[in-house]
Amino acid sequence: MYRGLHDGPPTLVAGTYDASGFDTQATPATATAKVGEAFSYTVHTSRRPATLLLSASSSTPLPAWLSINGMTLSGTAQGSDADADINLVITPLDGSAAVVKTLNITVSSDASVAAVGQAAMSLSYDDGGVTQELGNRPPDLAAVPTAANSFNMRFYYKTLPGFAWPSDTTPPAEGSIVPYLRPEGSTADAGASGTPSLDIVYRPVWPADTPVLNLSETLTNAKKGLPAVRGQTSIKVLYQQSIAKAVASGEGAASVILHDPTREKSYALGDSVLSKIPASVKTSYYLGKTYFPNLPPHLSQRLFFDANRGTDGHLVFGGKFVDEAVGEKYLLLNVLSAGEIA
């Protein structure tokens, strides 16, 4: 479930983050590694670390004593190790542009020099006087929760035999719906279904690698990590950003539609428009159905007359899924173009 417009993840910024925001200066970041001591430096980013890949540029390879784990460089320098200037490349997994941040590391054996690294972000927010610690989380996901950046859920459950109610002399009956958690300081009845449960805050995030369909592609079969539409018994599009951005246009602003491309469509003969197949139309009879061989090849096997349907028979037009053994599989839609109708 996502809330609001989803224009993708925030702009990628990497470096150092503090209360004033990210350090966006082009000057290199600096750090000091002490010989024989563990060194650690975590790159702060505006996106979730799970959606990013950290590497060293090929022009400034990582020193042998350093390794990368997530957004953190760590290792122990030795006396023979020299200073290192490293161009760190932070690459989004969604294919968007990478960011380069230079880190200058001084290796020192001087006892009077202190090691200088960078710890992971440790963010929090104040909620009614209570500090909510969030840890290493991008700033966009660490702001005070509002209706614009999060959504809340309240959970309830049914009581089962053996549940203990130490402070309640008249516990609720088995099968009663009760709040899963209550807000701190709540004095409301813990055994009443009408008692508000604690709001659990959820932060919607953009997927690490968002699948994208190219022009004219469909989800007839599963592809690119997306599920197949063909064969589903029930399916629904939950959200379209194009509609959200043009609410007044409603479904007219849709960028995707659900369509059953192979379902047979039929027309009952017998009315004033068409009571029977005209004698002038060339036909062929096969397995109880009447076909029209003068139609183009892609239509001649999909448009036919079935005398066994209804009182006077039906004209039937269906789509077809062509499961090619080699090459792309494709659809012959149950839709006639203007040229085909003419």
C-alpha positions, -999 to +999 in steps of 0.1 A: +000+000+000+014+034-010+002+068-001+001+098-023+020+104-055+049+082-062+075+100-083+102+075-074+129+077-047+143+110-035+173+126-054+204+106-045+228+126-022+258+110-005+284+121+019+278+134+055+245+142+071+238+162+102+211+183+117+216+210+090+213+184+062+237+168+037+272+183+031+268+191-006+302+207-011+324+193-038+354+191-015+365+156-006+356+141+027+385+133+050+392+105+075+421+093+095+430+056+101+454+047+129+479+019+122+468-013+140+434+000+149+400-009+134+388+018+110+352+023+098+336+049+076+299+048+066+287+069+037+254+087+045+228+086+017+194+100+010+182+066-001+180+033+017+213+015+017+195-017+004+188+002-028+224+012-035+257-003-044+290+012-031+322+006-050+356+023-056+362+038-090+386+018-112+409+049-113+413+049-075+411+012-064+404+003-029+435-003-007+441-039+002+434-033+038+400-019+032+367-037+024+332-026+016+301-039+033+269-021+023+277+016+026+306+010+051+343+009+044+362-009+071+396-025+078+429-021+098+458-003+083+494-014+088+526+006+090+534-001+054+500+013+041+500+047+025+474+074+025+446+068+000+424+091-021+394+071-032+366+080-055+336+062-041+308+054-065+273+051-051+251+034-078+213+030-075+200-004-083+171+011-102+195+022-130+194+059-123+225+080-123+253+072-099+269+097-075+307+100-069+321+111-035+359+114-029+372+102+004+408+111+014+421+087+041+452+096+061+471+066+076+489+076+108+510+059+134+514+090+155+500+083+190+489+119+194+466+117+163+431+105+168+413+082+144+385+098+125+359+078+107+322+082+102+295+063+120+262+054+104+233+079+107+214+077+139+182+096+134+152+102+156+121+124+160+101+137+190+066+124+194+048+142+222+079+145+244+090+109+236+121+104+214+116+078+188+150+063+178+151+052+141+188+046+136+204+045+102+175+056+081+174+081+052+161+115+064+130+113+043+120+082+063+129+097+096+107+128+097+078+132+121+051+109+106+022+128+090-006+119+066+017+130+037+046+107+045+032+077+062+001+057+071-011+041+103-027+008+111-044-005+142-044-042+149-070-063+168-072-100+175-097-126+188-092-141+222-084-178+226-088-203+254-062-198+281-055-161+276-046-145+309-063-113+321-045-107+355-061-073+362-095-080+349-120-099+371-145-102+342-123-110+312-139-109+277-155-141+264-135-164+241-136-151+205-140-115+215-122-089+194-097-069+215-070-043+207-036-059+201-017-030+217-030+002+235-013+036+235+010+043+265-011+055+295-044+043+281-070+035+307-096+023+282-110-013+286-084-037+272-112-062+265-135-040+245-135-041+207-142-004+206-110+005+225-086+023+202-055+002+195-020+017+192-013+034+159+015+015+141+033+038+117+043+025+083+066+044+059+060+037+022+092+033+002+100+030-035+112-005-044+150-011-047+146-022-083+113-011-099+103-033-128+094-014-160+075-025-190+086-011-223+063+003-250+039-024-263+049-050-237+022-068-217+021-090-187+004-119-205+032-141-191+053-132-161+084-111-169+109-088-152+098-099-118+061-090-124+033-116-122+014-130-152-020-116-159-030-145-182-046-173-162-057-151-132-092-156-119-094-122-103-072-092-107-074-054-101-052-024-106-050-008-072-033+025-081-023+046-111-002+077-106-015+091-139-050+091-125-038+105-092-023+134-110-054+141-130-082+131-107-108+151-126-102+130-157-108+098-138-103+066-158-097+088-188-062+094-174-054+058-170-019+047-183-027+009-180-058-011-185-068-047-177-081-065-208-089-102-215-075-104-250-086-140-258-121-140-245-147-149-272-172-122-281-204-132-297-234-117-316-268-134-317-283-136-351-320-132-356-326-095-352-333-069-378-297-060-383-285-095-392-309-124-392-286-149-411-253-152-429-258-137-464-257-162-492-232-141-511-206-147-484-182-176-491-181-201-462-166-234-452-179-258-427-155-275-402-163-294-369-197-279-365-187-243-372-189-221-403-158-202-412-151-174-437-120-183-458-120-149-477-110-131-445-073-122-439-053-152-425-051-137-390-089-135-388-102-165-408-097-190-379-109-166-352-142-153-367-168-180-373-206-188-371-217-213-345-253-225-352-254-244-319-254-212-298-287-196-291-319-198-312-305-187-345-268-191-339-240-167-330-212-149-348-182-155-326-149-136-326-121-146-302-085-137-295-055-161-294-023-164-275+004-176-298+029-196-278+059-196-302+085-222-295+112-198-308+111-160-305+086-138-288+052-151-278+024-128-289-014-121-288-040-118-316-064-095-298-102-100-298-104-064-311-110-054-348-093-024-361-112+002-382-096-011-413-106-047-405-142-036-399-143-018-432 
